[in-house]
Amino acid sequence: MTRHLLPLALAAAIAFPTMAGAADTQPPPRIVVSGEGQATVAPDLALLTLSVMREAKTARAALDANNDAMAAVIAAMKSSGVKDRDLQTAGIQINPRYNYTNKPDGSQEAELVAYQVTNTLSVRVRDVDKTGEILDKAVSLGVNQGGGITFTNDNPAATVTEARKKAVADAMAKAKTLAEAAGVSIGRVLEITDQNVAPPPMPINAKAFDAAGASVPVQAGENSYAVQVTVTFELK
């Protein structure tokens, strides 16, 4: 009987240290907090969407008229300092236009009266102060649709970095407040995750296409970049 009990006692002695080691590997108490930070910067890039629409009896005539008007608009963009890389055709549409008349039997008769050709140009203006001047020139030379303007930043990395620092500082302040209220103190940082919240470009719509004597008044305002972080602290 003794020879049978000895192996069992030895097995138990080996098993208990293993269980104690597992208890030592339990994660330390921790606290998870979120922080937010914002930083603003003036936009340095204006995005314009300009369209030329021309109508004629045939699609060929409408396209030719549109080509002439858009060529003049593009030439004006370049003369104002806009580079080729900042000009991009966004789309060309050719649509027939019909007049509909009601017939005695209740049906409708469609009469083709013209073709409409619309050419849309996307423009990046890197000198924001020239945005109103460029829009005014474009309208004077034939742009009669579109007019959407958005303001953004070409490289907001420095502003996002500033917002990120503010977000981490906000998270640390929250963690200290919570820990003090609980009668403990925070230790080392165990984990940080962040999420950039890039602002959509600020849209401004042109109200009308009047070929005024002065440039179109445009206000660029500021863009606000926000960062959210989640920080995990060890508790002591």
ChimeraX attribute file (.defattr): number of C-alpha atoms within 10 A of each C-alpha:
attribute: neighborCount
match mode: 1-to-1
recipient: residues
	/A:1	5
	/A:2	6
	/A:3	7
	/A:4	8
	/A:5	9
	/A:6	10
	/A:7	11
	/A:8	10
	/A:9	10
	/A:10	10
	/A:11	10
	/A:12	10
	/A:13	11
	/A:14	10
	/A:15	10
	/A:16	10
	/A:17	11
	/A:18	10
	/A:19	10
	/A:20	10
	/A:21	10
	/A:22	9
	/A:23	10
	/A:24	9
	/A:25	8
	/A:26	8
	/A:27	8
	/A:28	10
	/A:29	11
	/A:30	15
	/A:31	16
	/A:32	16
	/A:33	18
	/A:34	19
	/A:35	22
	/A:36	20
	/A:37	22
	/A:38	19
	/A:39	18
	/A:40	15
	/A:41	16
	/A:42	14
	/A:43	22
	/A:44	19
	/A:45	21
	/A:46	24
	/A:47	21
	/A:48	24
	/A:49	19
	/A:50	25
	/A:51	26
	/A:52	24
	/A:53	24
	/A:54	22
	/A:55	21
	/A:56	19
	/A:57	14
	/A:58	14
	/A:59	18
	/A:60	13
	/A:61	17
	/A:62	20
	/A:63	23
	/A:64	14
	/A:65	17
	/A:66	24
	/A:67	18
	/A:68	12
	/A:69	19
	/A:70	24
	/A:71	13
	/A:72	16
	/A:73	25
	/A:74	19
	/A:75	13
	/A:76	16
	/A:77	21
	/A:78	14
	/A:79	11
	/A:80	16
	/A:81	13
	/A:82	19
	/A:83	14
	/A:84	12
	/A:85	8
	/A:86	14
	/A:87	17
	/A:88	14
	/A:89	13
	/A:90	13
	/A:91	11
	/A:92	14
	/A:93	11
	/A:94	17
	/A:95	12
	/A:96	15
	/A:97	16
	/A:98	13
	/A:99	11
	/A:100	12
	/A:101	12
	/A:102	10
	/A:103	9
	/A:104	7
	/A:105	6
	/A:106	8
	/A:107	10
	/A:108	12
	/A:109	11
	/A:110	12
	/A:111	11
	/A:112	12
	/A:113	13
	/A:114	18
	/A:115	20
	/A:116	20
	/A:117	24
	/A:118	22
	/A:119	22
	/A:120	20
	/A:121	21
	/A:122	17
	/A:123	24
	/A:124	22
	/A:125	23
	/A:126	19
	/A:127	13
	/A:128	20
	/A:129	15
	/A:130	17
	/A:131	24
	/A:132	16
	/A:133	16
	/A:134	25
	/A:135	26
	/A:136	21
	/A:137	20
	/A:138	26
	/A:139	21
	/A:140	16
	/A:141	20
	/A:142	21
	/A:143	26
	/A:144	18
	/A:145	18
	/A:146	17
	/A:147	20
	/A:148	16
	/A:149	22
	/A:150	19
	/A:151	25
	/A:152	21
	/A:153	17
	/A:154	11
	/A:155	11
	/A:156	16
	/A:157	11
	/A:158	11
	/A:159	17
	/A:160	23
	/A:161	18
	/A:162	17
	/A:163	23
	/A:164	25
	/A:165	18
	/A:166	21
	/A:167	24
	/A:168	24
	/A:169	16
	/A:170	18
	/A:171	22
	/A:172	20
	/A:173	13
	/A:174	15
	/A:175	23
	/A:176	16
	/A:177	12
	/A:178	16
	/A:179	15
	/A:180	11
	/A:181	10
	/A:182	9
	/A:183	8
	/A:184	12
	/A:185	16
	/A:186	20
	/A:187	15
	/A:188	11
	/A:189	15
	/A:190	12
	/A:191	11
	/A:192	14
	/A:193	11
	/A:194	16
	/A:195	12
	/A:196	15
	/A:197	13
	/A:198	13
	/A:199	12
	/A:200	12
	/A:201	16
	/A:202	16
	/A:203	15
	/A:204	15
	/A:205	11
	/A:206	15
	/A:207	8
	/A:208	10
	/A:209	18
	/A:210	11
	/A:211	15
	/A:212	11
	/A:213	8
	/A:214	9
	/A:215	15
	/A:216	19
	/A:217	11
	/A:218	16
	/A:219	12
	/A:220	20
	/A:221	10
	/A:222	15
	/A:223	22
	/A:224	17
	/A:225	23
	/A:226	23
	/A:227	23
	/A:228	21
	/A:229	22
	/A:230	17
	/A:231	20
	/A:232	21
	/A:233	22
	/A:234	17
	/A:235	16
	/A:236	13
